[in-house]
Amino acid sequence: MKVVTTAGELAAEWEAARRAGAVIGYVPTMGALHEGHLSLVGLAREECDLVICSIFVNPLQFGLDEDFESYPRPMERDLELLKDRDTDIAFLPSWTEIFPGRERVLDDFGTHVSVPRLSHQLCGRSREGHFDGMVTESLLFLNLVRPDRTYWGEKDFQQLRIIETLVQDMRLPVTVVRGATKREPDGLAMSSRNKNLGPEARATAPRLRGVLEDMRARVRSGEPLPTVLAAGRERLASLGFAVEYLVACEEEALTEVRSVDGPVPVRLFAAARLGGVRLLDNIPLTEANHD
Ligand code: AMP
């Protein structure tokens, strides 16, 4: 595995791969890798000749009161994991490589990309500017890496839809590939932030997924969606979760629905805090795909 830190080195690798006719796969991450990230690397490995994984904790997508400084950065371990999974290139650019000439100030990056139709609901409500920061940096990285295929997790379904929309609307010459949510054996969706859960919260955290599954069963057995949503919120609150949202949305447009009778696939989306950690999860409501 090559560890590449500059855009210039990466471009040289890209030219060589192109000359050899290689299909280039790309997995963007913020590091603190777990099986969720590595499953995307595995998918890329199956489908591509050259697998590139980037690790960059993107300041543009963190709010001022969020955990940018304390976000875990276990670099040695991450590199070992990527090597184990047969990654060809780990792209680890420095801050100045990505933001040349800029100090550690978040708001002086001149260009902002936005997918407004999908960015203000769900997580966008509480994390203002988060998705604009995410999509701005993602476009920058897609331009540096220039992959044929890029791999994104359904765990962050809103993010995935925003990237798919960016690629579609801007006709970016890349295919976005979805990876299913990877879970701990007890059902908790894997996340780099799970290690911040204390023992008690860690024991309760899988209940989030359990409640979503119960809700799905109730909807499928014919209970009205608004009743099921209200009961789900109450159940989570009684388990100690501070629910930020628990809603059903169309998968494509991410607009909220109040019934599942329409022709389009619908998903349940949840964000809730537990023991100081913000947990996210989603499961398909109307289709038995993936989860
Ligand atoms: P992050 O490092 O959190 O920015 O995530 C990098 C990529 O890994 C994103 O496409 C995430 O959606 C994906 N990812 C994170 N957690 C999981 C998971 N549990 N299962 C599948 N993909 C995941």
Residues whose N, C-alpha, C, O or C-beta is under 5 A from the ligand:
A	BS01	AMP	P28 T29 M30 G31 G36 H37 Y151 W152 G153 E154 K155 D156 G179 A180 T181 K182 A189 M190 S191
